[in-house]
Amino acid sequence: MRAAFRAKLAALAIAALAVPAGLVVTAAGPAAASAACGKTGPLNDGTELRMTKGVAANMRSGSTTSCGVKGWADNQDWLMYYCYTSGEGGTWTWLWNISDNTVGWVKDSLLPGNGSNYSCGF
């Protein structure tokens, strides 16, 4: 009888451990894709902000440093955020530099407010 009880207890313990692991796997959504070089983002945000004084960031053609530089978001330029997606080392925002009339991807950690709060949807 003790052996049967131990077997049931062991089965319950294994089931209890398996359920949370299963929930974690099924609860995770699909990973967001990065923006390939040349990919633009939709205007989902529209927030206008001024670049932090004394800070400059490369605006790139995609959400990785291997994509070409299209311009710069620098010292107090006016920026309009369009949307964000995942990329090299975190999230990146597609934005329009109103001051220079250029568009590009900038890593969110370099932007005021850490970039856009609106996903590009890809």
N, CA, C and O atoms as a GROMACS GRO file, in nm:
protein
  488
    1MET      N    1   0.082  -0.119   0.000
    1MET     CA    2   0.000   0.000   0.000
    1MET      C    3   0.086   0.126   0.000
    1MET      O    4   0.057   0.223  -0.069
    2ARG      N    5   0.193   0.122   0.079
    2ARG     CA    6   0.282   0.238   0.081
    2ARG      C    7   0.344   0.262  -0.057
    2ARG      O    8   0.359   0.377  -0.098
    3ALA      N    9   0.380   0.156  -0.126
    3ALA     CA   10   0.440   0.169  -0.259
    3ALA      C   11   0.341   0.232  -0.357
    3ALA      O   12   0.379   0.314  -0.440
    4ALA      N   13   0.215   0.194  -0.347
    4ALA     CA   14   0.113   0.250  -0.435
    4ALA      C   15   0.094   0.399  -0.405
    4ALA      O   16   0.079   0.480  -0.497
    5PHE      N   17   0.095   0.434  -0.276
    5PHE     CA   18   0.081   0.574  -0.237
    5PHE      C   19   0.198   0.657  -0.289
    5PHE      O   20   0.179   0.767  -0.341
    6ARG      N   21   0.319   0.604  -0.276
    6ARG     CA   22   0.438   0.674  -0.325
    6ARG      C   23   0.432   0.692  -0.476
    6ARG      O   24   0.469   0.797  -0.528
    7ALA      N   25   0.386   0.591  -0.546
    7ALA     CA   26   0.376   0.600  -0.692
    7ALA      C   27   0.276   0.709  -0.732
    7ALA      O   28   0.302   0.785  -0.825
    8LYS      N   29   0.162   0.716  -0.662
    8LYS     CA   30   0.063   0.820  -0.692
    8LYS      C   31   0.119   0.958  -0.660
    8LYS      O   32   0.100   1.053  -0.736
    9LEU      N   33   0.187   0.968  -0.546
    9LEU     CA   34   0.247   1.096  -0.507
    9LEU      C   35   0.351   1.141  -0.609
    9LEU      O   36   0.357   1.259  -0.645
   10ALA      N   37   0.434   1.048  -0.655
   10ALA     CA   38   0.535   1.080  -0.756
   10ALA      C   39   0.469   1.125  -0.886
   10ALA      O   40   0.515   1.219  -0.951
   11ALA      N   41   0.361   1.057  -0.925
   11ALA     CA   42   0.290   1.094  -1.048
   11ALA      C   43   0.230   1.234  -1.036
   11ALA      O   44   0.235   1.311  -1.131
   12LEU      N   45   0.174   1.266  -0.920
   12LEU     CA   46   0.118   1.399  -0.897
   12LEU      C   47   0.227   1.506  -0.902
   12LEU      O   48   0.207   1.613  -0.960
   13ALA      N   49   0.341   1.477  -0.842
   13ALA     CA   50   0.451   1.573  -0.842
   13ALA      C   51   0.500   1.600  -0.984
   13ALA      O   52   0.527   1.714  -1.021
   14ILE      N   53   0.512   1.494  -1.063
   14ILE     CA   54   0.556   1.510  -1.202
   14ILE      C   55   0.453   1.589  -1.281
   14ILE      O   56   0.488   1.676  -1.360
   15ALA      N   57   0.326   1.559  -1.260
   15ALA     CA   58   0.219   1.631  -1.330
   15ALA      C   59   0.219   1.778  -1.291
   15ALA      O   60   0.201   1.865  -1.377
   16ALA      N   61   0.240   1.807  -1.163
   16ALA     CA   62   0.241   1.946  -1.117
   16ALA      C   63   0.357   2.022  -1.180
   16ALA      O   64   0.343   2.140  -1.213
   17LEU      N   65   0.470   1.957  -1.196
   17LEU     CA   66   0.585   2.023  -1.259
   17LEU      C   67   0.563   2.041  -1.408
   17LEU      O   68   0.607   2.140  -1.466
   18ALA      N   69   0.496   1.946  -1.471
   18ALA     CA   70   0.475   1.951  -1.615
   18ALA      C   71   0.373   2.058  -1.654
   18ALA      O   72   0.388   2.120  -1.759
   19VAL      N   73   0.272   2.080  -1.574
   19VAL     CA   74   0.167   2.176  -1.609
   19VAL      C   75   0.221   2.318  -1.622
   19VAL      O   76   0.196   2.382  -1.724
   20PRO      N   77   0.295   2.371  -1.523
   20PRO     CA   78   0.347   2.507  -1.542
   20PRO      C   79   0.441   2.518  -1.662
   20PRO      O   80   0.439   2.619  -1.733
   21ALA      N   81   0.521   2.417  -1.685
   21ALA     CA   82   0.611   2.422  -1.800
   21ALA      C   83   0.531   2.427  -1.930
   21ALA      O   84   0.566   2.501  -2.022
   22GLY      N   85   0.425   2.350  -1.936
   22GLY     CA   86   0.339   2.352  -2.054
   22GLY      C   87   0.272   2.486  -2.072
   22GLY      O   88   0.258   2.535  -2.184
   23LEU      N   89   0.231   2.546  -1.962
   23LEU     CA   90   0.166   2.676  -1.971
   23LEU      C   91   0.263   2.783  -2.020
   23LEU      O   92   0.226   2.870  -2.098
   24VAL      N   93   0.385   2.776  -1.973
   24VAL     CA   94   0.483   2.875  -2.016
   24VAL      C   95   0.507   2.865  -2.166
   24VAL      O   96   0.515   2.967  -2.234
   25VAL      N   97   0.519   2.745  -2.216
   25VAL     CA   98   0.546   2.726  -2.358
   25VAL      C   99   0.428   2.772  -2.441
   25VAL      O  100   0.448   2.840  -2.542
   26THR      N  101   0.306   2.737  -2.401
   26THR     CA  102   0.191   2.773  -2.482
   26THR      C  103   0.153   2.920  -2.466
   26THR      O  104   0.090   2.977  -2.555
   27ALA      N  105   0.190   2.981  -2.355
   27ALA     CA  106   0.153   3.121  -2.333
   27ALA      C  107   0.241   3.216  -2.413
   27ALA      O  108   0.200   3.329  -2.441
   28ALA      N  109   0.360   3.172  -2.449
   28ALA     CA  110   0.450   3.260  -2.523
   28ALA      C  111   0.398   3.281  -2.664
   28ALA      O  112   0.364   3.185  -2.733
   29GLY      N  113   0.393   3.405  -2.706
   29GLY     CA  114   0.348   3.437  -2.841
   29GLY      C  115   0.462   3.427  -2.940
   29GLY      O  116   0.575   3.400  -2.901
   30PRO      N  117   0.433   3.450  -3.066
   30PRO     CA  118   0.539   3.444  -3.166
   30PRO      C  119   0.637   3.560  -3.148
   30PRO      O  120   0.598   3.671  -3.111
   31ALA      N  121   0.762   3.533  -3.175
   31ALA     CA  122   0.863   3.637  -3.161
   31ALA      C  123   0.843   3.742  -3.270
   31ALA      O  124   0.811   3.710  -3.385
   32ALA      N  125   0.862   3.867  -3.233
   32ALA     CA  126   0.849   3.975  -3.331
   32ALA      C  127   0.969   3.970  -3.425
   32ALA      O  128   1.081   3.942  -3.382
   33ALA      N  129   0.945   3.996  -3.549
   33ALA     CA  130   1.052   3.994  -3.648
   33ALA      C  131   1.124   4.127  -3.651
   33ALA      O  132   1.066   4.231  -3.620
   34SER      N  133   1.250   4.124  -3.686
   34SER     CA  134   1.324   4.249  -3.701
   34SER      C  135   1.295   4.308  -3.839
   34SER      O  136   1.241   4.241  -3.927
   35ALA      N  137   1.332   4.433  -3.856
   35ALA     CA  138   1.313   4.500  -3.984
   35ALA      C  139   1.438   4.480  -4.068
   35ALA      O  140   1.546   4.528  -4.033
   36ALA      N  141   1.423   4.411  -4.179
   36ALA     CA  142   1.535   4.391  -4.271
   36ALA      C  143   1.578   4.525  -4.330
   36ALA      O  144   1.500   4.620  -4.334
   37CYS      N  145   1.701   4.532  -4.374
   37CYS     CA  146   1.750   4.655  -4.438
   37CYS      C  147   1.656   4.694  -4.551
   37CYS      O  148   1.623   4.612  -4.636
   38GLY      N  149   1.612   4.819  -4.551
   38GLY     CA  150   1.521   4.870  -4.653
   38GLY      C  151   1.374   4.865  -4.616
   38GLY      O  152   1.290   4.921  -4.687
   39LYS      N  153   1.340   4.798  -4.505
   39LYS     CA  154   1.199   4.789  -4.463
   39LYS      C  155   1.159   4.913  -4.384
   39LYS      O  156   1.232   4.956  -4.294
   40THR      N  157   1.044   4.969  -4.417
   40THR     CA  158   0.991   5.085  -4.346
   40THR      C  159   0.880   5.041  -4.252
   40THR      O  160   0.836   4.926  -4.256
   41GLY      N  161   0.835   5.132  -4.167
   41GLY     CA  162   0.729   5.102  -4.072
   41GLY      C  163   0.608   5.191  -4.094
   41GLY      O  164   0.621   5.302  -4.144
   42PRO      N  165   0.489   5.143  -4.055
   42PRO     CA  166   0.367   5.223  -4.070
   42PRO      C  167   0.356   5.332  -3.963
   42PRO      O  168   0.417   5.322  -3.856
   43LEU      N  169   0.279   5.434  -3.992
   43LEU     CA  170   0.256   5.541  -3.894
   43LEU      C  171   0.147   5.495  -3.796
   43LEU      O  172   0.029   5.523  -3.815
   44ASN      N  173   0.189   5.424  -3.691
   44ASN     CA  174   0.098   5.376  -3.588
   44ASN      C  175   0.101   5.465  -3.464
   44ASN      O  176   0.012   5.453  -3.379
   45ASP      N  177   0.199   5.552  -3.452
   45ASP     CA  178   0.219   5.630  -3.330
   45ASP      C  179   0.187   5.778  -3.352
   45ASP      O  180   0.078   5.822  -3.317
   46GLY      N  181   0.277   5.855  -3.409
   46GLY     CA  182   0.256   5.997  -3.433
   46GLY      C  183   0.306   6.089  -3.323
   46GLY      O  184   0.289   6.210  -3.332
   47THR      N  185   0.368   6.033  -3.219
   47THR     CA  186   0.422   6.115  -3.111
   47THR      C  187   0.540   6.197  -3.162
   47THR      O  188   0.629   6.144  -3.229
   48GLU      N  189   0.541   6.327  -3.129
   48GLU     CA  190   0.654   6.413  -3.164
   48GLU      C  191   0.731   6.447  -3.037
   48GLU      O  192   0.674   6.489  -2.937
   49LEU      N  193   0.862   6.427  -3.044
   49LEU     CA  194   0.951   6.454  -2.930
   49LEU      C  195   1.077   6.522  -2.981
   49LEU      O  196   1.109   6.518  -3.100
   50ARG      N  197   1.147   6.584  -2.889
   50ARG     CA  198   1.275   6.646  -2.922
   50ARG      C  199   1.387   6.556  -2.873
   50ARG      O  200   1.384   6.508  -2.759
   51MET      N  201   1.487   6.532  -2.959
   51MET     CA  202   1.600   6.448  -2.922
   51MET      C  203   1.672   6.510  -2.804
   51MET      O  204   1.684   6.632  -2.794
   52THR      N  205   1.720   6.426  -2.715
   52THR     CA  206   1.789   6.470  -2.595
   52THR      C  207   1.912   6.553  -2.631
   52THR      O  208   1.989   6.516  -2.720
   53LYS      N  209   1.930   6.664  -2.562
   53LYS     CA  210   2.044   6.753  -2.586
   53LYS      C  211   2.174   6.676  -2.563
   53LYS      O  212   2.190   6.608  -2.462
   54GLY      N  213   2.265   6.688  -2.657
   54GLY     CA  214   2.396   6.625  -2.645
   54GLY      C  215   2.400   6.479  -2.686
   54GLY      O  216   2.506   6.416  -2.676
   55VAL      N  217   2.288   6.423  -2.733
   55VAL     CA  218   2.283   6.283  -2.774
   55VAL      C  219   2.264   6.275  -2.925
   55VAL      O  220   2.184   6.350  -2.982
   56ALA      N  221   2.336   6.186  -2.989
   56ALA     CA  222   2.321   6.163  -3.133
   56ALA      C  223   2.309   6.013  -3.157
   56ALA      O  224   2.374   5.933  -3.089
   57ALA      N  225   2.226   5.975  -3.253
   57ALA     CA  226   2.206   5.834  -3.286
   57ALA      C  227   2.197   5.817  -3.436
   57ALA      O  228   2.137   5.900  -3.505
   58ASN      N  229   2.256   5.710  -3.487
   58ASN     CA  230   2.244   5.678  -3.629
   58ASN      C  231   2.102   5.635  -3.661
   58ASN      O  232   2.040   5.560  -3.586
   59MET      N  233   2.050   5.683  -3.773
   59MET     CA  234   1.922   5.637  -3.827
   59MET      C  235   1.957   5.539  -3.939
   59MET      O  236   2.024   5.576  -4.035
   60ARG      N  237   1.911   5.415  -3.926
   60ARG     CA  238   1.952   5.309  -4.019
   60ARG      C  239   1.837   5.261  -4.106
   60ARG      O  240   1.720   5.290  -4.079
   61SER      N  241   1.871   5.188  -4.212
   61SER     CA  242   1.771   5.137  -4.305
   61SER      C  243   1.702   5.011  -4.254
   61SER      O  244   1.607   4.964  -4.317
   62GLY      N  245   1.745   4.955  -4.143
   62GLY     CA  246   1.685   4.838  -4.079
   62GLY      C  247   1.720   4.835  -3.932
   62GLY      O  248   1.797   4.919  -3.885
   63SER      N  249   1.665   4.738  -3.859
   63SER     CA  250   1.683   4.738  -3.713
   63SER      C  251   1.805   4.657  -3.669
   63SER      O  252   1.796   4.572  -3.580
   64THR      N  253   1.917   4.685  -3.733
   64THR     CA  254   2.045   4.625  -3.697
   64THR      C  255   2.158   4.718  -3.741
   64THR      O  256   2.143   4.795  -3.835
   65THR      N  257   2.270   4.710  -3.671
   65THR     CA  258   2.383   4.796  -3.706
   65THR      C  259   2.449   4.754  -3.837
   65THR      O  260   2.534   4.827  -3.889
   66SER      N  261   2.413   4.638  -3.892
   66SER     CA  262   2.468   4.599  -4.022
   66SER      C  263   2.397   4.669  -4.138
   66SER      O  264   2.446   4.664  -4.251
   67CYS      N  265   2.284   4.733  -4.111
   67CYS     CA  266   2.213   4.811  -4.215
   67CYS      C  267   2.276   4.950  -4.226
   67CYS      O  268   2.328   5.003  -4.128
   68GLY      N  269   2.270   5.006  -4.345
   68GLY     CA  270   2.334   5.135  -4.371
   68GLY      C  271   2.274   5.251  -4.293
   68GLY      O  272   2.157   5.248  -4.255
   69VAL      N  273   2.356   5.353  -4.270
   69VAL     CA  274   2.312   5.475  -4.201
   69VAL      C  275   2.246   5.567  -4.304
   69VAL      O  276   2.303   5.595  -4.409
   70LYS      N  277   2.125   5.614  -4.272
   70LYS     CA  278   2.049   5.702  -4.361
   70LYS      C  279   2.052   5.847  -4.314
   70LYS      O  280   2.019   5.938  -4.390
   71GLY      N  281   2.091   5.868  -4.190
   71GLY     CA  282   2.093   6.002  -4.132
   71GLY      C  283   2.120   5.992  -3.983
   71GLY      O  284   2.161   5.888  -3.933
   72TRP      N  285   2.097   6.102  -3.913
   72TRP     CA  286   2.123   6.107  -3.770
   72TRP      C  287   2.009   6.176  -3.699
   72TRP      O  288   1.951   6.272  -3.748
   73ALA      N  289   1.977   6.124  -3.582
   73ALA     CA  290   1.887   6.192  -3.490
   73ALA      C  291   1.979   6.249  -3.383
   73ALA      O  292   2.031   6.176  -3.299
   74ASP      N  293   1.998   6.379  -3.387
   74ASP     CA  294   2.095   6.435  -3.293
   74ASP      C  295   2.044   6.560  -3.224
   74ASP      O  296   1.929   6.602  -3.242
   75ASN      N  297   2.131   6.616  -3.149
   75ASN     CA  298   2.110   6.728  -3.058
   75ASN      C  299   1.985   6.812  -3.082
   75ASN      O  300   1.987   6.908  -3.160
   76GLN      N  301   1.880   6.776  -3.018
   76GLN     CA  302   1.754   6.849  -3.012
   76GLN      C  303   1.677   6.854  -3.144
   76GLN      O  304   1.595   6.944  -3.163
   77ASP      N  305   1.701   6.758  -3.234
   77ASP     CA  306   1.616   6.747  -3.354
   77ASP      C  307   1.474   6.710  -3.311
   77ASP      O  308   1.456   6.643  -3.209
   78TRP      N  309   1.375   6.753  -3.388
   78TRP     CA  310   1.237   6.712  -3.366
   78TRP      C  311   1.213   6.581  -3.439
   78TRP      O  312   1.244   6.568  -3.557
   79LEU      N  313   1.157   6.482  -3.367
   79LEU     CA  314   1.134   6.349  -3.420
   79LEU      C  315   0.987   6.312  -3.411
   79LEU      O  316   0.917   6.353  -3.318
   80MET      N  317   0.940   6.236  -3.509
   80MET     CA  318   0.805   6.178  -3.501
   80MET      C  319   0.820   6.026  -3.505
   80MET      O  320   0.874   5.970  -3.600
   81TYR      N  321   0.770   5.961  -3.398
   81TYR     CA  322   0.776   5.816  -3.391
   81TYR      C  323   0.663   5.755  -3.474
   81TYR      O  324   0.549   5.800  -3.470
   82TYR      N  325   0.697   5.651  -3.550
   82TYR     CA  326   0.598   5.579  -3.629
   82TYR      C  327   0.557   5.448  -3.560
   82TYR      O  328   0.439   5.424  -3.536
   83CYS      N  329   0.657   5.362  -3.526
   83CYS     CA  330   0.629   5.233  -3.463
   83CYS      C  331   0.762   5.169  -3.422
   83CYS      O  332   0.869   5.220  -3.455
   84TYR      N  333   0.753   5.056  -3.350
   84TYR     CA  334   0.875   4.986  -3.310
   84TYR      C  335   0.867   4.839  -3.350
   84TYR      O  336   0.759   4.785  -3.374
   85THR      N  337   0.982   4.775  -3.358
   85THR     CA  338   0.992   4.631  -3.379
   85THR      C  339   1.118   4.583  -3.308
   85THR      O  340   1.198   4.662  -3.260
   86SER      N  341   1.134   4.451  -3.303
   86SER     CA  342   1.255   4.398  -3.242
   86SER      C  343   1.372   4.414  -3.339
   86SER      O  344   1.353   4.432  -3.459
   87GLY      N  345   1.489   4.406  -3.284
   87GLY     CA  346   1.608   4.419  -3.367
   87GLY      C  347   1.730   4.381  -3.288
   87GLY      O  348   1.720   4.324  -3.179
   88GLU      N  349   1.844   4.413  -3.340
   88GLU     CA  350   1.970   4.381  -3.275
   88GLU      C  351   1.978   4.446  -3.137
   88GLU      O  352   1.975   4.569  -3.126
   89GLY      N  353   1.989   4.365  -3.033
   89GLY     CA  354   2.009   4.416  -2.898
   89GLY      C  355   1.888   4.479  -2.832
   89GLY      O  356   1.903   4.547  -2.731
   90GLY      N  357   1.768   4.458  -2.886
   90GLY     CA  358   1.647   4.515  -2.823
   90GLY      C  359   1.547   4.562  -2.927
   90GLY      O  360   1.539   4.506  -3.036
   91THR      N  361   1.471   4.664  -2.892
   91THR     CA  362   1.371   4.716  -2.986
   91THR      C  363   1.423   4.842  -3.055
   91THR      O  364   1.510   4.913  -3.003
   92TRP      N  365   1.368   4.867  -3.174
   92TRP     CA  366   1.406   4.981  -3.256
   92TRP      C  367   1.280   5.052  -3.302
   92TRP      O  368   1.178   4.989  -3.325
   93THR      N  369   1.289   5.185  -3.315
   93THR     CA  370   1.175   5.266  -3.361
   93THR      C  371   1.201   5.321  -3.501
   93THR      O  372   1.308   5.373  -3.531
   94TRP      N  373   1.098   5.307  -3.588
   94TRP     CA  374   1.099   5.373  -3.720
   94TRP      C  375   1.051   5.514  -3.696
   94TRP      O  376   0.943   5.534  -3.640
   95LEU      N  377   1.128   5.613  -3.736
   95LEU     CA  378   1.091   5.752  -3.708
   95LEU      C  379   1.126   5.844  -3.824
   95LEU      O  380   1.204   5.811  -3.912
   96TRP      N  381   1.064   5.960  -3.819
   96TRP     CA  382   1.092   6.069  -3.913
   96TRP      C  383   1.162   6.178  -3.834
   96TRP      O  384   1.109   6.226  -3.734
   97ASN      N  385   1.280   6.217  -3.880
   97ASN     CA  386   1.350   6.331  -3.823
   97ASN      C  387   1.295   6.454  -3.895
   97ASN      O  388   1.335   6.484  -4.008
   98ILE      N  389   1.204   6.523  -3.830
   98ILE     CA  390   1.137   6.639  -3.890
   98ILE      C  391   1.238   6.749  -3.923
   98ILE      O  392   1.227   6.815  -4.026
   99SER      N  393   1.334   6.768  -3.834
   99SER     CA  394   1.434   6.875  -3.852
   99SER      C  395   1.517   6.856  -3.979
   99SER      O  396   1.548   6.953  -4.048
  100ASP      N  397   1.554   6.731  -4.009
  100ASP     CA  398   1.639   6.701  -4.125
  100ASP      C  399   1.563   6.640  -4.242
  100ASP      O  400   1.620   6.619  -4.349
  101ASN      N  401   1.434   6.610  -4.222
  101ASN     CA  402   1.350   6.545  -4.322
  101ASN      C  403   1.410   6.412  -4.370
  101ASN      O  404   1.419   6.385  -4.490
  102THR      N  405   1.451   6.329  -4.273
  102THR     CA  406   1.502   6.195  -4.302
  102THR      C  407   1.423   6.094  -4.219
  102THR      O  408   1.366   6.128  -4.115
  103VAL      N  409   1.420   5.969  -4.265
  103VAL     CA  410   1.354   5.861  -4.192
  103VAL      C  411   1.452   5.747  -4.170
  103VAL      O  412   1.546   5.730  -4.247
  104GLY      N  413   1.428   5.669  -4.066
  104GLY     CA  414   1.514   5.554  -4.040
  104GLY      C  415   1.482   5.487  -3.908
  104GLY      O  416   1.397   5.532  -3.831
  105TRP      N  417   1.553   5.378  -3.884
  105TRP     CA  418   1.539   5.299  -3.760
  105TRP      C  419   1.646   5.343  -3.660
  105TRP      O  420   1.762   5.358  -3.696
  106VAL      N  421   1.605   5.363  -3.534
  106VAL     CA  422   1.697   5.400  -3.427
  106VAL      C  423   1.671   5.307  -3.309
  106VAL      O  424   1.556   5.280  -3.275
  107LYS      N  425   1.777   5.259  -3.247
  107LYS     CA  426   1.763   5.173  -3.130
  107LYS      C  427   1.694   5.251  -3.018
  107LYS      O  428   1.732   5.364  -2.988
  108ASP      N  429   1.592   5.190  -2.958
  108ASP     CA  430   1.508   5.260  -2.860
  108ASP      C  431   1.584   5.312  -2.738
  108ASP      O  432   1.546   5.415  -2.682
  109SER      N  433   1.689   5.244  -2.697
  109SER     CA  434   1.764   5.289  -2.579
  109SER      C  435   1.832   5.423  -2.602
  109SER      O  436   1.878   5.486  -2.506
  110LEU      N  437   1.840   5.469  -2.726
  110LEU     CA  438   1.903   5.597  -2.758
  110LEU      C  439   1.802   5.710  -2.773
  110LEU      O  440   1.841   5.825  -2.794
  111LEU      N  441   1.673   5.678  -2.762
  111LEU     CA  442   1.568   5.777  -2.790
  111LEU      C  443   1.498   5.826  -2.664
  111LEU      O  444   1.491   5.754  -2.564
  112PRO      N  445   1.444   5.949  -2.669
  112PRO     CA  446   1.363   5.998  -2.557
  112PRO      C  447   1.243   5.906  -2.534
  112PRO      O  448   1.177   5.865  -2.630
  113GLY      N  449   1.216   5.874  -2.409
  113GLY     CA  450   1.105   5.785  -2.375
  113GLY      C  451   1.125   5.643  -2.421
  113GLY      O  452   1.030   5.565  -2.423
  114ASN      N  453   1.247   5.607  -2.457
  114ASN     CA  454   1.279   5.472  -2.507
  114ASN      C  455   1.202   5.435  -2.633
  114ASN      O  456   1.167   5.319  -2.652
  115GLY      N  457   1.174   5.533  -2.719
  115GLY     CA  458   1.113   5.506  -2.848
  115GLY      C  459   0.962   5.493  -2.844
  115GLY      O  460   0.897   5.525  -2.744
  116SER      N  461   0.908   5.445  -2.956
  116SER     CA  462   0.763   5.432  -2.972
  116SER      C  463   0.705   5.325  -2.881
  116SER      O  464   0.773   5.228  -2.845
  117ASN      N  465   0.579   5.342  -2.844
  117ASN     CA  466   0.505   5.242  -2.767
  117ASN      C  467   0.410   5.163  -2.856
  117ASN      O  468   0.333   5.081  -2.807
  118TYR      N  469   0.415   5.187  -2.987
  118TYR     CA  470   0.323   5.123  -3.081
  118TYR      C  471   0.399   5.028  -3.173
  118TYR      O  472   0.492   5.069  -3.243
  119SER      N  473   0.359   4.902  -3.173
  119SER     CA  474   0.424   4.801  -3.254
  119SER      C  475   0.400   4.825  -3.403
  119SER      O  476   0.294   4.874  -3.443
  120CYS      N  477   0.498   4.790  -3.485
  120CYS     CA  478   0.482   4.797  -3.630
  120CYS      C  479   0.394   4.682  -3.681
  120CYS      O  480   0.340   4.689  -3.791
  121GLY      N  481   0.380   4.577  -3.602
  121GLY     CA  482   0.298   4.464  -3.641
  121GLY      C  483   0.372   4.358  -3.721
  121GLY      O  484   0.311   4.270  -3.781
  122PHE      N  485   0.504   4.367  -3.723
  122PHE     CA  486   0.583   4.261  -3.789
  122PHE      C  487   0.704   4.230  -3.704
  122PHE      O  488   0.784   4.144  -3.740
   0.00000   0.00000   0.00000
